């Protein structure tokens, strides 16, 4: 049971981060354009308008997909309750890798939106 709790906590980190940062970025972008914190791509860092648009847009996507990933992850972990450590570890690792897909998918989606809106 202890390892199941640990793996559940680990598998909730990515969706909770997506929800938290998504909520934050939807409300406001970091004040200054920087290379340390925020949605940082050359296109998003062109000016204040693209910087704020990219954060609102990516934040909205992360917030929504974060909730979906959280619910799916919790359901999957509940189905694994009582499984042996090897099974939990393997499926937990696979789940963490799969969670990276929506986490990173925000980049091409947001870049497309930036290009469509600002490169006319």
C-alpha positions in Angstrom: 0.0 0.0 0.0 2.9 2.4 0.7 4.4 2.0 -2.7 1.0 2.4 -4.3 0.6 5.7 -2.4 4.0 6.8 -3.5 3.4 6.0 -7.2 0.0 7.7 -7.0 1.6 10.8 -5.7 4.3 10.7 -8.4 1.7 10.2 -11.1 -0.3 13.2 -9.9 2.7 15.6 -10.1 2.5 16.3 -13.8 -1.2 16.9 -14.0 -1.2 19.0 -10.8 1.6 21.1 -12.2 -0.3 21.6 -15.5 -3.4 22.7 -13.6 -1.4 25.0 -11.3 0.7 26.7 -13.9 -2.2 26.7 -16.4 -4.3 28.6 -13.8 -1.5 31.0 -13.1 -0.7 31.6 -16.8 -4.3 32.1 -17.7 -4.5 35.0 -15.3 -1.2 36.7 -15.9 2.1 36.2 -17.7 5.3 36.9 -15.9 5.8 40.6 -15.8 9.0 40.7 -17.8 9.9 38.7 -20.9 12.7 36.4 -19.7 14.5 33.1 -20.4 14.0 31.7 -16.9 10.3 31.4 -16.1 7.2 31.1 -18.3 6.3 30.0 -21.9 9.6 30.8 -23.6 10.0 30.5 -27.3 11.4 33.0 -29.8 8.0 33.7 -31.2 6.4 34.2 -27.7 9.2 36.5 -26.6 9.0 38.9 -29.6 7.1 41.5 -27.6 4.8 42.0 -24.7 1.6 41.3 -26.7 2.9 37.9 -28.0 4.3 37.1 -24.5 0.9 37.6 -22.8 -1.1 35.9 -25.6 1.1 32.8 -25.4 0.8 32.5 -21.7 -3.0 32.9 -21.7 -3.4 30.5 -24.6 -0.9 27.8 -23.2 -2.3 28.3 -19.7 -5.9 27.6 -20.9 -4.7 24.4 -22.6 -2.7 23.2 -19.7 -5.5 23.9 -17.3 -8.1 21.9 -19.2 -5.8 19.0 -20.2 -4.3 18.9 -16.7 -7.8 18.1 -15.3 -8.4 15.4 -17.9 -5.0 13.8 -17.3 -5.5 14.0 -13.5 -8.9 12.2 -13.7 -7.5 9.5 -16.1 -4.4 9.0 -13.9 -6.4 8.7 -10.7 -8.7 6.1 -12.4 -5.7 4.1 -13.6 -4.1 4.2 -10.2 -7.3 3.0 -8.5 -7.4 0.1 -10.9 -3.8 -0.8 -9.8 -4.7 -0.9 -6.1 -3.4 -4.2 -4.7 -0.9 -4.9 -7.5 2.6 -6.0 -6.9 5.5 -3.4 -6.8 6.9 -4.5 -10.2 3.5 -3.9 -11.9 3.0 -0.6 -10.1 6.5 0.6 -11.0 6.2 -0.4 -14.7 2.7 1.0 -15.3 3.5 4.1 -13.1 6.6 4.8 -15.3 4.6 4.4 -18.5 1.9 6.7 -17.2 4.5 9.4 -16.3 5.9 9.2 -19.8 2.4 9.3 -21.4 1.6 12.4 -19.3 4.5 14.2 -21.0 2.6 14.1 -24.3 -0.1 16.6 -23.3 2.5 18.5 -21.2 4.6 19.1 -24.3 1.8 19.2 -26.9 1.0 22.7 -25.8 4.2 24.0 -27.6 3.2 23.3 -31.2 -0.4 24.2 -30.6 0.5 27.5 -29.0 3.1 28.3 -31.7 0.5 27.7 -34.4 -1.9 30.1 -32.6 0.9 32.7 -32.3 1.8 32.4 -35.9 -1.8 32.6 -37.0 -2.5 35.7 -34.9 0.7 37.7 -35.1 2.3 36.9 -38.5 0.1 38.6 -41.0 
